[in-house]
Amino acid sequence: MKRDATRWWFLAFLIGLASGAAFAEDTLKLAIGQRGNWENAAPELGQKAGIFRKHGLSLELLYTQGAGETLQAVISGSVDVGIGVGTAGVLGAFAKGAPVRAIANSMTGADDLFWYVPAGSPIKNLKDAGGKTIAYSTTGSSTNLAVLAFIRQFGVDAKPVATGSPSSTFTQTMSGQVDIGWSSPPFGVEALQQGRIRIVARESDVAAFRNQTVRLMITNTTTAEKRRDVLERFVQACRETLEWMYSDPAALKAYAEWVAIPEPLAKDVRDQFFPKENRSSGPSSEGGTRERSEAGVERPRVAAAADTPQDMRRVGTKEAAAAIRSARPLAARTPKRAPAACR
């Protein structure tokens, strides 16, 4: 009798171990530029809603000052995945031999990033920016590349200045330390509505960026090669989260509570600066139509690791990489095989 009881306890112990292994979550470390940005909110909101847990994932989230810091964290191996990293910066790093790989599109089009001045500034548009300072977040970020493109397109002798996050940039701009600040919603939208600041430019003012895959989700070569299944589940969870974010009022409420803004303002941020149509690059240049969800969000597929310049055509073209190395804006064309969106 005692021996049977011992056997039952041992069997229960083994079942417990097996159950623990079956439900063990894989951990992914993420670097995300700009905490509170709607575009990059899927990991935060999806994890709180239990969507990533459903896919056997636990996320460790690190928020950075911008895409430049995010890119370096991925390259160094400090994190597994980077969210919202500028396509130009990724291509430039890849062209120089950095161990970085694109796994999904993060943003198509450029309606969200904007540059502003205090309401009383004499600057009306970027043509008035000659001899003025203009902000960007960090070197290699989307804002950095946009500022360089502004200078080239408008032919102005403005001085780019790295100012970090939207909040620190706002302080520097309103105090006169920098002439033209940058922001990404929700930060700055309330000040716009109150008339304290005026928009003088958007990233979409650069024709080259309007229909481009402007930001990506990235990983490093080690993670791409050894944890492909985990990445695929991550992308799938992102897609489900994004569908929820655009279809369920509870998601909008969760976002508003997270960034401590009123729900009507959160809705304005989502609908005016991050419309659903910017979630994908639409039909591919090869004539194919991308698979879409009912919510209009492109269904993501993890791109295989790109090991050669030819493989990087999944993200962009060799001509684009050359343009980045010479600090020229990207050509106004959609990448031949843009990675599937996880936005």
LINBELHU-V556398 format. One record per run of one state. SS is the DSSP state (alpha for helix, beta for strand, coil for the rest). FROM is the first residue (numbers start at 0). TO is the last residue. Records with the same first field share a line. If there is no record, write none. Layout:
SS=FROM-TO  FROM-TO
This chain:
coil=0-0  22-24  33-36  40-40  48-49  54-55  64-65  76-79  95-98  108-112  118-124  128-131  136-140  154-157  162-164  174-178  183-187  193-195  205-205  209-211  226-226  247-247  259-261  273-274  279-290  292-296  298-309  314-316  325-339  341-342
alpha=1-21  37-39  41-47  50-53  66-75  86-94  125-127  141-153  165-173  188-192  202-204  206-208  220-225  227-246  248-258  262-272  275-278  310-313  317-324
beta=25-32  56-63  80-85  99-107  113-117  132-135  158-161  179-182  196-201  212-219  291-291  297-297  340-340
